[in-house]
Amino acid sequence: MSRLRQVLLALPLPFVLIGLWQVGVTQQWELPLDIRMANVPTPLAVLNRLRDFAFGGVIDDAFSGTFATHLWASASRVLTGFTWAALLAVPTGVAMGRSRLVSSAVEPTISLLRPVPVTAWVPLVLIVIGLGSRATVVLVFLACVYPILLNTIAGVKAVPPRLMEAADMLGTKPVARLWRVVLPAALPSILTGMRVALGFGWVIVVVGETVGVTTGFGSVIIEAQQTSKTDLIVAGMAFIGLAGFATDKAMTGLIRVALRDRPLL
């Protein structure tokens, strides 16, 4: 009943927005910031494009039935960059959270690099690595590494001192204390950082796919913009949102499975 209530509460707003969208296009509203609704496709046109992009047989152009190909391309780049970011950020964050020496040595460099937006890295990455999927993976890595790192540091520093004292009283060795006390206690914060990073990955993969690749949702949107297919642009945006939503729910499910017996949650 609680889940049904949440669904029922969430349903009205999307329908209201779609209704306003339809009325705005048919009435050719002109909104602030010179937004002309006459240039926006209707919800029905976008729905037909979604069906054609996913299954084909509706519009029958070069994009018909290519959803799976582009989804696989974008998802593989996001997950690859995210995985590399997690493999680097979690151990580094644990070390910085547990050692003042490591934190003093690494933190100034992190503070210097972190404010640089990922989009500012694009020209350098394209020059150094070249066009293609590898450059996109690097950009996703840069977007994901800092949220995971900062949340790992925060989680490790927030481990209750009494847990460490109890481990010492039981004679737990330093390495075992790290695996049995520090990481389990910091796991909620680490996984939250991973969830945030995964969302950033889907944002940045579109930026990386706008140059030098022929597959992925970003390339679809750019090609649609060049050919003035506004319905395809909106359809690509919708599928990116759905893919990000699905991966976020999957990450949330993994968090619940991993932490279901954790009293610290």
N, C-alpha and C positions, 0 to 999 in steps of 0.2 A: 504493500500500500504506500509506503514511503517513497519507493522508486516511482510508482505510478503518479503520485502527487508531484514529484519533481518534473516528470515529463509533461504533465498537464500545465504546470506553471510556466514551462519553457516554450510551449507551443505558440501562444498568442503573438509574441513579439515578432518572430519570423514572418508570420502571415500578415501582420500589420505592415512590416517593412516591404514585403512583396507587393501588397496592395498599393502602398504609396509609390513604389517604383513604377507599377503599371500606369497609375493615374498620371504620374509626372511625365512619363514618356508620351502618352496619348495627348496630354494637354500641353506638351512642350514647355514645361516649366523652365524658368531661368532662375537658378539659385544663386546665393552669394558666391563670391570668388569667380564669377563668370562661368558657372557650371550650367551647361545647356543640356537638359535632359533629352532634347530631340536627337542628340547624337548617341544616346545610350540604347542598346538593344532591349526589346521587350522581354519579360520573363519567359514567355512562350518560345521566343527565338533561342534564348539561352538553353531552355530545357531540351529543345530539339537538337541543339549542338551537343549538349551533354550526352544524349542518347547516341548520336552519331559518333562522337569521339570514343565512347565506350564500346559500342557494338557495331557501328556502321549501318548502312542501309537506309539512312535518312537523307543526308546531303550528298554523300558519295564524292568527297574530294580527297586530297592527299592526306588529310588528317583522320579520315574515317576509320574507326576500329583500331586506332593506334594507342589507346590509353595504356594498355599493359606495357607496351614498349617504353613509353615515356615515364610511367610510374617506376618501372624497374631501374631505369637510368638515374632518375632523381633520388630514389630511395637508396640505391647502392652508394651514391656519392655522399649522401647525408650520413648513412650508417658507418661508412669507412672513415670519414673525417671525425665523426663523433667517437668512434672506438679508439682511434689514435689519441684524441684529446683526453679521453678517460684514462688510458694507459699511462699517459704522462702526468696528468693533473692530480690523480689520486695519490700516487706515491710521493709526489712533490709536496702536495698539501699536507699529507701526514707528517712528512719530515719537517716542514716549516711549522706545523702546529706543535710538534713535540720538542723541537730544538730551537733555542734562541739563536744559536750560532748560525744554523742554516737559514733561519728567517732573516737575520741581519744581513746575510750574504746575498740572498735572492730577492727579498722584498723590494729594495729600491729599483731593481731592474724591472720587476713585474709592474710596479707603480708607474714606471716610465712608459712601458709599452702598452699597458691596458687601455689608456684613454684614446689611443690611435684607433679610429673606426676601421672596420674591416674593409669598407669601400675604399679607404685610402691605400690599402695594400694591393688593390687590384692591378694598377699599372706595373708595380714592381714585380708582382707574382707572374704576370703575363710576360714580362721581359725575361725574368730569370728561368721560369719553367716552360713558358710557351703556352699556346692555345691547347685546349683539350680538357679531359676529365681530371687530370692530375692537378691542374691549377684550381679547379672547382673544389676538389677534396681539400687542398691546402687552405682555401678560404673558409670552408666549413670548419676545419680544425681550429683556425684562429678565432672563429666565432664561439666555438664550444669550450675551449680550454679554460677561459677565465671564470665563467660561472662555476664549473666543476671545481677548479682550484680554490676559489674563495670560499665556497660552501664547505669544502673538505677542511680547510684551515679552521673555519668557524666551528665546525662540528667537533674536530679534535680538541680544540681549546675549551670547548664547553663540556668535556667529559667530567662528571662529578669527581672531585678529589677523593671522596670516600670510597669510590670504586677502586681507585688506584691504591689507597691505603689498605683496603681489604685484600687486594691481590698481593701486596707486599707481605701482609701478615700470613697469607697462605703459602708464601715462598714461591710465588710465580716468577719465573725467569723473565728478563726484559723482552725477549722475542715473543714468548708465549703471552706475555701481558699485552703486547701490541695486537696480537691476533684475537685474544679472548676477551679483552676489555676495551681497548681504545677503538678498534674498528667497529665492533658491534654497537658501541655507544654512539659513535659518530655516524653510523649508517643512515639514519633518517635525514641528516643534513646533506650527506654525500649524494643520496638518491634524489633529493630535491634539486640540488645543483645539476644533476644529470638531466632531470626533467626540463629545467629551464634551458639548459644547453641544447637539448634536442629541438626545442621550439626555435631557438636562434638558428640552428642548422637549416631548418626548412626555410627560414627567411633569407639566409645568405646563399643557399644553393641556387635560387632564382637569379641572383646577381651574377654568380659564376657561370650560369648556363646561358647568359645573354651574349657571350662572346666565345666563338671558336668551337662550339659543340652543336651537333645536329639533333640530339635527342635530349629529352628532359622537358619539364614543364616550362622552364625559363625560355628555352629555345622556341617552344610552341608560341608563347606569348609574344616574343619578338617578331617571329614570322607573321603572326596574325596582325601585329601592329603595322608591319610593312605593307601588308595587303589589305588593310582597313577592315579586317574581319572582327568587329567589336564583339560579336557573340562568342567567338572563339577565345578572345581575351578574357571575357568574364567566365567562360567555362573553364579555362586553364586556372584562373584564380580560385574558382570553386573547388576544383580537384586538389589544388595545393592545400586549401583549407581542410578538406576532408582527409587528405593524407596526413597532415600534421595532427589533426584531431585523433585519427586512428592510432598513430604512434604514441601520442601523449596518453591515450587510454591504455595502451599496451604497457607503457612505462609505469603508469599508476597501478595497474594490475600486478606487475612484478614487485612494486614497492609493498603492496598489501600482502603478497605471498611471503616476501622476505621478512616483513616486520610484524606478522600477525601475532607472534608470541613475544614481542618485545615490550616490556612494561614501560620503557622509556619513550615509546611513541606518543 
